[in-house]
Amino acid sequence: MHRDVPSPRVPPELIPGVIRNLHSDKPTLSACALVSQYWFELARPLLFRTITYSYHFERNPSNWPHPEHPSPLLPLAYFFESQAVLSSMVYNLELLMAGSGTTRDGLDIFVRILRCFPHLQSLKLAGIPFDPIYKNPRNAVSLPVIPHLGVLKIVHSGYRGDMYATQLGDIPYVLCLFGAVQSLVFGSRIGCNTLLSEWEWWQPEHSLPCPQIHSLELSDAFVLSGPTPIPGLENIRVLKLHVVDQDAHRPVSGCVRRFLNRNHESLQTLQFIINPVVPKFSDLDFIDFSPLRSLRSLVFPLPAWCGNSTDQRPSRRSGITGIHHTAYTSVVRAIATSPPSSLQTVVVELFLYDPSCHWVEFPLRGAQDLEELEDVCVHKALPTFEIRAGPGHVFSEHDRLQFKTALPILSERGVLQLL
């Protein structure tokens, strides 16, 4: 015989805090919204804080009212009809447009959607057609101004035949529409070889201000070329670069070096990122970090190999067997050429691979042979040197002992941190 067991009651004063802590758990938030009207009012703003909208539209707009070709704006009709209530709750918006529609029609849809969400703080775009702005910058003044938008992400899906390919030559015209943007991200494989050449000569034909970017993330470091400072990047503080491919005709080190020579006065954090699946690492040995006199933090990826598989399990007794020699020398040189007084933290994030991923042209270096690294850290009086286990991995006791033995001075002084 089952007896009813009363469920514990949550004190009313704790309910708002409990709901707020569920901000990223949409299923639980949805369930909470059904408990009572009071819980619904607390959960609804969190449920609508981030929305994702994608649409595959046809070339002929006359087809849109047809049941098989509804209007691209139909899924957002609820927001349009109750703009003052729901639209004001949306702070993060992701837009994906695909199909064979004309660029003019796509831009009109994009404009109407932006006008519906005036309180956006983060905007992620894929497949948005910016051609009308690029070809006629005066079209830019017709786009809505979003005063609180601080994060802009522009990605490229890779399906050029079936989706608008966002060309970064258009982006300078688009950025001036979002004068409050401080963090700018260009997504993976976005074909952005013309970014800086277009950005450098461009002068706005209207009075909209050029944003002052403080954080920039690029998926392709090859775009960093050109002789002059780039408008909007003079005060950049955080730079994240994805360097995943090797190309003898377009050396990453040269592109990064030219960029740092032009935009280095305020740079405080420089992070290099590699593909977590394939252990390719571009040669960064020829970068001189000495002009970066405000640099406080350097983050480097370091491919390493272990004796077991690299899934979500700690390394076994074999532990880490070797590290990427070229990446290791890049880390040593970066610390050696950094400004003597500003650099406070160097972070090395390990990306662990199975031995089957090892390529002969990239020789391994014993994980216990780190004498040059310790010497340069001691010479620079580096306060903090972090080695992170990397995604999906946990240091075993064997790994920890190996690094502490290889870097005895840093370990004894409390400089070495294994995370």
Buried (B, 14 or more C-beta within 10 A) or exposed (E): EEEEEEEEEEEEEEBEEEBEEBBEEEEEBEEBBEEEEEBEEBBBBBBBBBBEBEBBBBEEBEEBEEEEBBBBBEEBEEBBEEBEEBBBBBBBBBBBBBBEBBBEBBBBBBBBBBBBBBEBBBBBBBBBBBBBBBEEBEBBBEBBEBEEBBBBBBBBBBEEEEBBBBBBBBBBBBBBBBBBBBBBBBBEBBBBBBBBBBBBEBEBEEEBEBBBBBBBBBBBBBBBBBEEBBBBBEEBBBBBBBBBBBEEEBBBBBBBBBBBEBBBEBBBBBBBBBBBEBBBBBBBEEBBBEBBBBBBBBBBBBBBBBBBEBEEEBBEEEBBBBBBBBBBBBBBBBBBBBBEEEBEBBBBBBBBBEEEBBEEEBEBBEBBEBEBBBBBBBEBEBEBBBBBBBEEBEBBEBBBEBBBEBBEEBBEBEBBBBE
